[in-house]
Every structure is written in structure tokens, then in C-alpha cells.
Amino acid sequence: MGNHHHNQLAVGTEPIPRIVRAEVPRADIRISARIAAAIATILFSVSVAPASLLPSGFEETMFVGGLSSVTAMEFAPDGRLFVAQQTGQLRVVKDGVVLSSPFLTVSADSFGERGLLGVAFDPNFTTNRHLYVYYTALPTGHNRVSRFTASSANPDVADPNSELVILDDLVNSSGYHNGGAIHFGSDGKLYVAVGDDSNSANAQSLGTLAGKLLRIDPSSFPNIIPADNPFVGASGARGEIWALGFRNPFTFAVEPGTGKIHINDVGELTWEEINLGRAGANYGWPTCEGVCSNPSFDDPISAYNHNGGNAAITGGAFYHGSQFPAEFIGNYFFGDFINGFIRRLTPDNQVFEFATSARSPVDLKIGPDSSLYYLSVYDGAIYKITFVSTGNRTPIAVVSATPKSGLPPLQVSFSGAGSSDPDGDILRYVWDFGDGSPAEEGLSVTHTYLRDGPFRALLAVDDGRGGSGSAGVSITVGNPPAANITQPVEGTTYNAGDSIYFEGTATDPEDGTLPSDSFSWTILFHHLDHTHPFLGPLDGVMHGWFTIPNTGETDHRVWYREYLTVKDSSGLTNVATRDVVPNKSTITLATEPSGLQLILDGQPVTSPHSVLGVVGIMRTLGAPTSQNQGDVLYEFESWSDGGAATHAVETLSTDATYTVTYRQTGSALPQANQ
């Protein structure tokens, strides 16, 4: 069984809430789209984001919307587009419409970064109807690769009894750094990207599949390990491993024709990498991130520095279509779903901007029509980028409204004066006010809202030649409810391992005291200037507990923020927040004699070395059994706390020093003979 905790929660008036458990993520991850959408809802009143800024001659349009928790997509050989949702549904887009019934639904654990994460079509899908998915299976919490078969009677759904589990021991105990991308190579083998499970030591161990790119042959099941894999027969090594040294490679792509593989590895605090796939290669994590001076590791062919900020390299698609200009042929398109851009890497490894202000792209694909498609994690939509240099381009709708909130009857003045047409066509303006009243035409209109509620007014513009665009604005009518977090109180602090009780109340001017089904809680883990999902949304809950884990992120610049969203009978919402911040202390590592090398959480440091940390967090201390200082050779003797050469310690509530004693054993050997 995996190290997985089921989320449980106190509801109603239970006197003793049960514990809700969750895990802390490490930096820069695939954020749960379900939680990301909730964050956007509770933090902002968002209008439709502007279209991406593209090179001249390109335009972006929405292909389909109405999806949720999206993670990956893949075109079938017949042109249908299959989209994975983190919560376990594989949806089908057919003839530009999302079909109401999923192709399949797996029982997926969607905590943190777990869930349905990858999809790939068998090279012989047209005849054998096989496709493969990567997902986190309940109840084990293990990631697995399974094969399904499309129904012969209805190709838009899977045969319900067709699951064949190909690989089932991709253990993920943390809930984070799952990887998840799967693609067939030009050699007909299935490549599987697996994250390091938030344990960087996994990436360099050949005894685990974590932190690796795997290569398997599902057509030979159960003997899925190809005989020519680079580590077959190596002592203690898993034969499925094709390459190692990854942190979280949750997207990669295979170039049609050449078979070249580009692997995107999400970095920690500094570098996002694109690595050229090579059998047996080691890409250096955690020893190196970005370009490394160690000749044992393969350097990335391209990397960008985010200097401790927030970033997550995503997507990955080689362009070999017929629509874009010739200069784009062979380019590798990649995105960053947090920074909202799409860039292209040329065959000679030069990087150029392509789309800025892209809507959180998590996956990229080249469609049968040679357009570039990207999957938006926040919008739950798929966007299409085409080259239309001489065609009829899409008009741009821009909406303004005054006022945007107030009591009924609320008279609102709307204007589409900022709208434009790139071809200079005269536009027709049609307004839908979102309250069931008839649509109206006109550049500027006035509308009166007569009842409470959140409304979405939409403007559609039409150029009369088949081009149309739309934009919307949110209008709030009435008195929203009041949300109040009563527990934890303002100023509450925590130690890692603590259980935190949360509770709230809500009232509304019209409805009075609101019941539990009006409540929704989301808890985010803050690290530096960005956030990670931790728990929720938890709906219909007035109180409960969550436990802060004592493993995971070791940086002291962290805290938790609770969001309580309440909704009244008319659909109006309000949000209350409460921060819970950590207690901290300092750990100092020292050696006798001073100046020797030690290992802290898998990373080398020079003594003396001090680090601030959250009280209760577990840290791993390591002392090399032997090392040189100048011409002198030293051997490990003991730690001051009596621990082994490598052992874990809990960050205490007071500052603590751990000293390693080394003894001199002689002169250092020449480097070449060591």
C-alpha cells in the first residue's frame, strides 16, 4: 500500500471533528486545475483575459470550453481530441464539440498533483483500438499505466471491462512530482515520465522508477522491458529506466520522423530545463539544475532562469505542419503555465517568444489542420493558434460597464467602444445581459437589473464576413453575505506536525444565518511569492481539522492561508481569509576540524553552515565517510547527537548545533588514484 491519506472532514455539528490530512508540495508543480479555478474565483472578479500577443499574421481563438481540471490532451489518428481531467475523466472533443459522456472514467486520486495525467494512442490504434493512460489509482495512491480499448460498437467510449494494468508500482507517497506524460517513440515503445516524488535522492537511484524517463513495450505484456534498455542487467537497477536525474518531467514530446525527444523538467528555485533525450543519460538532479560543470551529466539544450520566482515549464510540440511559415518548421513549442507564455526552440537551439499573455498553458499539440492548440488549466478550455496572414481575422471584443455592483434596481451602462477589427470591418454589437432578458444591439446600451444575483454580461461582435469575437464582464446585484473565520484566531502560529482546527460563521442581510451547504473552504500553501494547492475546495463544511506535515518543503519562507467562501440564496459570494504562520529556529552544522563538507537534505554545504527552518520539519543530515581538506585525509567518527553518518533530525523549538567529529587518517591520495 502507498503512503496515502484519505481526506476526512468534520461536518454539521459533530462535536469532535476528524482529521483532514494533506501533504506539503515542493516548489513549482502542476497545480490542481480544480483548485486553481477556485483560487481565481475567490480572489478576483475576472473578466475574460485578453487574447495572447502573437507575431504578425497569427491569431488565437477558443476551440472549446466547458472542461475542468485539465491536465493533458492528445489527438487521435482520426482527428478527435482526447482531454484528460485530473479527477479521472477522459473527455472527447469531436467535430468541435465536447461530448457529454467521457470516453472513460478511472477511479483516480486527485489530491495535490495526483490524478489522470497522461494519454497516448497505440501506434496501431486504427486497427486494435488501444490507448494508454497514466493515472493515480485509488486506494493505493500509486501511479499506474493502463491500457484501455475503444468499444467496437461506439468508438467514443471505452469498453468498460477493457482495462489492462501495464505498470502499477509508480509509488508516490507525497502527492507531488508525479510526472505523468506518456508518448510512443518512433521505435514503437512507450515512454513514461515519472517525477521524483518530492524526494530528490530518488532521481539518482537506479533502484526506483521515480525521477526517470521509462521505456516499456506494452505490446509484449507482461514482459514489458525491452532487452536493449540501457540498464537491463545492471545490479540493483530497474530495467524500465531509459534516462535518470529528473525532478518533475511532467511533459515531453517526440518529433515526428526523427524520433528526437525533448523533455521538460520543472526546476526548483532557479532553472527550467529542456533536455534532449538520450538512452542512459543522467540529467543531474539534484546535484545540478541548469547547466552543470560535471561531465557525468547531460546539460539541458535550453534553460531559462526564474531566479527563485514562480515558474513551471509545460507543453511541448514539434511543428511539422503545412500552415505556419517555413521558419517554424522543426521548431519545438513549449510553454509556462504560471508565467503565461509560449516560446519556440529552433532546431539550432535558439529561443524566440511566440505567445505572451497565454492563458496558463499546460499542454500543447499540433492539430490535423496544422494549427497549434494549447490546453488552459485555469479556463478549462482549449485555444487554437492559426496563421491567417491574408484571411479574415477575428474581431476583438472589449467591454466596459458602470457601475459593476449595487442594489436592485441597478442601472448599468455598457459600452463596446474599445472593440476593434484587425481587417477594418464595421462591427455589429449584440449584448446578452445574463439575467434572462432579451438581447440588445448597439455600441452602447443601458440595462436595469431587477433582482439580486451575480450576472455575466456578454458582448458578441460580428464583422459580417464570418468573423466573430466575444468578451464579458461580471455584475453583482444586491448585498453579498458576510463571512467570518472564528478559528484559528488571528496571529495563530504552527509547528510542522500540528493539527489546525478551522471554523467559520456566515450571515446574509436577506437570508440570515447561512447553513453549512453555503460554505466552501480552500487552504493554500504559500512559498516565497507563489502558492501551491494544499486542501479543498471542501464544500458544505462549517468546521474541521487539517494536519501540517513534517516532511516536504524545507524552506522557512512558507505559511498557510485559509479561504472561506460563503454563498447566499441569490448566488452572491464573499470571502474571508486567515493566515497561519510558522514558528522557526536555526540549525547550525559544524565540523571538527572546521571547513569540511557536509550534506543537508541532499545538498552539499561547507561547515559551519546555519539555516533557518520551521519548527518540527524533519531535516536530513549527512557526513561523508571520508574527505580531503588540502593534503589531509579525514574519516568520519561521530555526530554530536549520536546519529549515524546520515540521519534525520527534527527542527527543535530552540536553536541547535550539530557537530561532526572527523579524525585525521593520513595524507590525501592523488585525485587520479582515488
N, C-alpha and C positions, 0 to 999 in steps of 0.2 A: 504493500500500500504506500501511496505517496504521503508526503508531509503536508496534507491539505486539510484546512479547517473549513467546515461548512458554516456559512454566516447564519447566526441565530440572533433573535432580537426580541426584546420585550415590547408588547403592545397592550393597548387598552389600559386596564387598571391592575395588571399583575403586580403584587407587592414587591417581588424580588425579580428584577429583570435578569434574563440570561445574558451570557457574554456574547458580544459580537466580535469576532476575531478577524483580523486582516493583517497583511504584510506590508512593510515599507518598501517602496521601489527604490532602485538605484537611479542614477541620473539618466535622462534623455531616452525616453521609451516610446513604445506605441501606446498612446493614451487611449483608454476605452472611449470609443465614439459615443456610447450611451452617456457616459459621464461628461464628456466634452460638450455634448449638446446641452446637458443640464446646466453646466457652468455658464455657457453662453446665455441661456435663458434667465438664470438668476442674477447674473452680473450686469447685463446690458439690455437695453431696448434697442434691438438691432434692426436696421433697415437692410435691404438686400445689398450685399457687398458689391463694389464696382467690379466690372469685368477686369480680367488680367490685362496688364500693359504688355503688348506684344510687338514684335517687329512689324514694320510696314508690310501690308498685304495679308496679314493674318488676322483672324477673328475667333473669338470664343463664344460658344452658345451652350446652353444647358441641353444635354442629351435626354436624360431622365432624372426625376427626383423621386421623393417618397420612400427612400431607403433609410435604414438606420443601422448604427453600429458597424459601419462598413470597414472591411479590412483588406480585401484583395479582390481582383477580378481577372477574368481570362475569357478570350474569345474562343468559341467552339469552331471546329472546321467548317460548319455550315453557316457561320456568321452570327449565331446567337451569342449574347454576352452573359456570362455567369458571374454573379457577385456574391462574395462571402460576407455574411454578417456575423459579428463576434458572438452573438447569442445562439448561433448554431444553424441558421437557415442559409441555404444556398439558393439565391434568387435567380430568376431567368429574365433577361430583357430580350424580347422578341418583337421584331418589327417596330422598334422604338417605344415599346410599352413594357412595364414591369408586370409580369404575370402574377395573378393573385395568389396562386399556390406555389410554394417553394419547390424546387427540384428535389430537395431532401432537407430534412431537419435532423441534426445529430444532437445527442444529449451532451451538450458542451458546458464545461465550467468556464464562465466568462469573468471570473474575478481578475482584477488588475489587467494584465496583458494576455491572459489566457482566452481561449475561445476557438472559434472556427477561423483559421488564419491563412490558409492557402488552398489553391485549387489548380489542378493540372489535368489536361486531356491526354489520354493514351495516344501514342503515335498512330495506332490503328483504330481510333475511336469510331470512325465511319463504319467499320465492319464489326468490331467487338463491343462497342458502346460503353467502354470502360472509362471512368475518370477517377481521379485520386484527390483526397482532401487531407489536410493537416489540421488536427483539432485537439483540444484538451478534453479528455474523456472523463465523465463522471462515473463512479465516485472516486477514482484513483487520483485524479489531478495530474495524471501523466499525459504528455503529448503523444499522439499516435498518427501514423499514416495509414489510411484505409482506402480500399478500392470499392467503388460502387458501380452498378451497371444500370444504364438507362432502360426504362421499360420498353419492350418491343411494341406494346400497344399505344403508348403515349411517350414520345421521346422527351417531353418537357418535365417528366417526373422520373425519379429513380425507382427501380424495383425495390420494394420495401424490405425484402429479405436478402438483398444482394451484398451487404457489407462483408468485405474480407479484410481483416486487420493484417496489414503487411508488416508494420513495425510498431511496437507497443510499449517500449521501455525508455521513452524520451522523458526521463524524470525531471519534473520541475517543482521544487519544493517551495520556491519563493513567490511564484505567481508572476515573475517578471523575467525579462530577457529570454523569451521563448523562441525567438526567430520566427519561423513559420512559412517562409516561401518555399514552394516546390515547383520544379520545372524539369521537363525532359531535355536532355542534351542531344546534340546531333548524333551521338553514339547509341541512342535509344535507351539509355539508362536514366533513372530518375534521381535528380539531385535534390537534397533536402537541407535547408539552412536551419541550424539549431543554435540558440543563444546559450550563454554561459550560466544561466540560472542565477544571476546576480552573485556568483562565486567565481572570481577571476581565475582562481587556481585551476578550475575545470578546463580552461581554454588550452592549457599546455599539457594536459594529461591524456595520453592515448588510451587510458582505461575507461574513459567516459565519452559519451557522444555529445556532451554539452560543449558549446563553443566551437562547433565544427561545421564543415560542409560535407555531407554524406553523399555517397553514390551507391545506389542499390539497383537491382534488376527485378522488379516485381513480376515480370513475366515468367521467372523461374521459381516463383514461390513454391515451397518455403525456403529454398536455397537462394536467398536474395543477394548474397555478397559476391560481386564479380571477382573472379580469380586474379584479375590484373589490377585490383585496387592497391594503392601504394603501401599499405601497412598490413596486408594479409600475411600472416605467419610471424609477424613481429611479436616478441614476448610481451604479454600483457596488453596488447593493443586490440581495439575493436576493429574488425575488418571492414566495417561500413565506412570508416573515415577516409575521406578523399583529401581534405585540407584542414588545417587547425589554426588556432591562435586568433579566434574571433570573440568579440564582446557581445554584440547583438546584431547578427546579419539577417534582418528580417525581410530584406528584398534583394533580389539579384535578377539577372537576365542572361539569356543565351542568344547570341547573334545568329540569325538565320544564315545558312550557308557555311560560314566559317566555323561555327560551334564555339566561338570565343565567349567566355563567361566573365561578366563584370559583377562583383559582389559589393553591395553597400553595407558597411559596418558602422553602426551608430557609436560615436565616441563618448567619452566621459566628460571631461571638462575642457578639452582643447580641440581635438581634430575629428572631423567626419571624413571617412575614407571611402574611396572606390578602389577595389583590389582586382587585379587580373587573376582569374582562376588558373591554378596550376596544380596538377596531381602531386601530392606530397608536400605542398608548400606550407610554411608556417608564417603567419602574418603578425606575430609578435605580441599580441595582447596576453597578459597585462604588462609585460616588460616595456613594450613600446606602443605608442599611439601616434599615428602620423609617420613621417619619415624617420628611420632609425639608423643608427650607425653600426648596428650589429649585423654582420654579413650572414648570420644564420637565418635571418628573417627576410621575407619579401616585402619591400616597401610598396605603399599604395601608388597606383599610377596617377592618382589625383586625390587631393585632400583640401579641405577648407577649414580655417581656424575660427572657432566661435568664442575663444578667449574666456572660457568659464561661463559663458551665457547659455542660452537655451537653443537647442538645435536638434534635428533628427532627420538624417538623410533617408530618402524614401524613393519609391518608384523604381524605374529602370526599364528602358525600352530602346532597342536599336532601330533606327529608322532605315527601312529599305522599301519605302512606298513610292508611289508614282505622282503624288500630289505636290509635295514640297519642292522648292527649288533644288538644283543639283548639289549645292553646297551643303545640304543637310543629309545627303545620302551617307550612311555609315555612322552618323552621329549617335551617341548614346545620351538619351534624355534622362535626367534624374531630377528629383525634387526635394524639398524640405518642408514637411507638413507643418512645422512650428513657425518657421520664418516665412512661409508662403511664397516660395519661388520655384520655378522650373528652369534648369540650365541644361546646356548641351556640351558634351565632351566630344571633340573631334577625333578622328582616327589617329592623329598625331598628338593626342592628349592635351589639346588646348581647350580652355573652358570659356564659354560665352553665355551671357544672360539670354534667356528666351522669354520667360513669362514672369513678371513681378506681380505682386498682389494676387497670386493664385490662391484659391480657396482651400487651404490645408490639404494638399495632395498627398495621399498615402500610397497610391499605386498608379502606374502609367502603362498604357498599352497602345500599340498601333493597330487601328481597326482595318477591316476588309476594304474600306473606302480610302485607305491611306491617310486618314486623319489621326491626330494624336488625341487620345482620350485620357482623362485623369479622374480619379475617384476622390471625392471630397469627404473627409472624415467628419467635419463639422456640419456640412449641409445635408449629408445623406444623399448626395446627388452625383451624377457623372457629367462632366463637362467635355466638350468636343472643341478642339482647335483645328481649324482648317485654313488653307491658303486660298484666298479669294481675290487675288490682286485685280482681276478685271471683271469679277462678278458683282452681283448685287449684294452689298454688305448690310449687315444687321443694324437697324437704328438703335440708338441708345436712349433709354427712358430714365429721366431724373424727376424725382418727386419732392415737393416741399409742402408742408402743412402747418397751419397756425390757427388755434393752439392745438397741441397734441394731447392735452388732458384737461379734464374739468368735469363739472357736474352736469347731468342732463336737465333741460335740453342744451346740448353743446353744439354750437355752430362752428364749423371748421372750414376754413378757406384753403382749397387745394390749388396747386399750380404745377404744370409740367414744363414751365418756361426753360428749364435747364436742359431739356431733351434735345437731341440732335440726330442728324442722319449723315453718315460719312460720305454718301454719294450726293448730298444736297437735295434729296427729295422732300416734298412737302408732306408733313406727317398728319395723320388722323389720331386724335386722342380719345380714348374710351376709359371711363372710370368705373370701378366696382368698389363700393364703399364698405363691403364686408358685413353689412347688417341686414342683408336680405332685400334691401330696397333696389329699385330698378337702376340699371347702369345709365350713365350720362356721358355725353360727348362735350368736348371743349378743352381748350388750352388751360383755362382757369375756371373752376367751378366752386360752389359753396354747398355744403351739405350739413343737415342738422341731425345729430344722433339723439334719439328719444329715450334710450334705456341704458342701464349700466352694462358694462362689459368691456373686454379687450377686443378691439376690432383691427382688422388688417385691410387697409385700403390699397387697391392695386390700380396702377395706370398701365394700360396697354397702348403702345404706339405702333402704327402701321404705315409703311411707305407706299402702299398701293401697288407694289410690284412683287409681293410675296415675302417681303422682309418685315419682321415684327420683333418687338422687344418689350420688356415689362420691368417694372420696379414697384416697390411697395413701401408703406410707412405704417407704423403701429399707432393706434389711437386708443387712449384709455379714458373711459367714461365712467364716472361715479367715484365713490370713496373706497379705496382699497382697504383690506384688513390690516390689522397691526399684529406683527409677530414679535415674540419676546422669548429669548433663551434664558431660562432661570437657572439651569445647571449645565455646565460648570459656571461658576461665578467669574466675573471679570478679574483678571490677574492670576488665574489658575496656572500652576506650573506642573510639569510632569517629569518623572524618570522613566527611561525605557523599561518596559515590562509592566507599567502601571495600567490599571483599568480605569477608564474615564466614563463617568455617568453623564448622560445628556438628557435634558428635559426642556420642554417649552410650553408656552400658552399662546393663544391667539384669540382675538376678538374682532368683530366687524360691526360698523355702525348700524347696518340693517339686519344682519344675521345673529348678532350677539356673540356668545362664546362659541367658537368653532370646534367641531368634533375631530377625532383622530384622523378620519379619512380626508381631512383638509390639509394634513401635514406631509411634508417631504423633507428628508434630511440628506445632505451630501457633505462628506468630510474629505477635504483635500490635504495632501501632504505638500508643504511648501519647502522648496530647497533653492537657496540663492534667490534668483529673480524669476523662477518658474515653478510650476505646480505639477503634481502627479496625482492620479486618482488614488484614493485610499478606501473609501466606503460609500456605498449608495449609488444612485438615489434609493433611499429607504422610504417607501410610501406608506401612509396610513399608520404612522407611528408617532406617539407623543413622547416616548422616553425609551432609553435603552443604554447599553454599555458598549464600548469598544476598547480593545486592548492594544496598546502600543508595543510592537515587537522590540526585542532587544538585539536583533541582528539586522543587517542590511546596510543602509546608508550610514557612514561613519562621520560625515561632515557635521560640524556643530552648528552650521548656519541653516537650521531647519526649524519648523514648527507646524502645528496643525490648525486648520481653520474649519469651523463648523458653519454650515449654511442651513438655516431653517427657512423653507419656503412654505407659505400658507396661502390657500386659495379660498375665496368666498363663493357663494352660490351663483354669482354672476360671472365667475371666471377671473376676477381681478386677483392679483397676487401681491405679496410683499415678502421681503427677505430680511432676516436678522442674521448677524454673524457673531462668532465668538472665537477668539484665538486662544490656543493653549500652547505655552512656550516651554522650552526645556530648561531644567537645571543643568549646570555644566561644571566640569572640573578639568584639571590639567594632568595629563600623564607625561612623565619625563623618562626617556630611555637613556641609560648611561652605560659605559663600559669601563672596566679596569684592565689595561690602561685605556685612557680616553682616546677618542678619534677613530675607533673601529666601526665596521659596518654592521648594521642590524636590519631586520625586516619587520615592518609594521603593516599588517593587513595585506601582505603580499608585495609590498613596495619597499625597495631599499632606502635606508636612511643612514646618515652618519651621526654617530653619537658625539656629544649629547644632543638629544632631539626632544623637543617638547611639542605636544599637540593638545589643543582644547577639544573636549568631546562632551557628548550628552551623558549624564549620569545614568548608569545601567546598561549602556551599549556594550556589547562584547567586542573586544579587540584581540587580534591575533599577534602575538609577539614571537619573533623568530631570531635565532642566533646561529650563524653559520658554524659548523663544527670546526672548521679551520679557516684561517685567513691570514693574509700578509699585511704588515704595516712597514713599509720600506723594505729592508732586507731581513726583517724578523718574522718568523712563522709563529702564530698563536693557535692554541687549541681551546675549544670551549670547555669550561669547567662547571659553572653553575649560574643560575639566576638567583637574585636576592630573595625571591618569593618561593624558591624551591621547585619551580616548574621545570618541565622538560625543555630541551633546546627550542622547540616550537610548542607553544601552548596558548590557550585563550585566557584572558582576564576580563573581569567586569570593571567598567569605569566607575570608580568609587565616588562617594559624595564629597570627599575631600581630595586635594591634590595628592598624587602618589608618584614615587620614583621607583623604577625597576632597573637594577644594575646587573650586568653580566660580568662575571669574572673570567678572564682568559689567562692561561699560563703560557709562558714562552717555551717552545719546544725545540728551537734551533733556528738556523738561518733559512730564509725562503729559498725554494728551489728556483732555478731559472724558469721563466714563464713557459718556454717551449717544451719543458720536460714535465710540466705539471699535468 
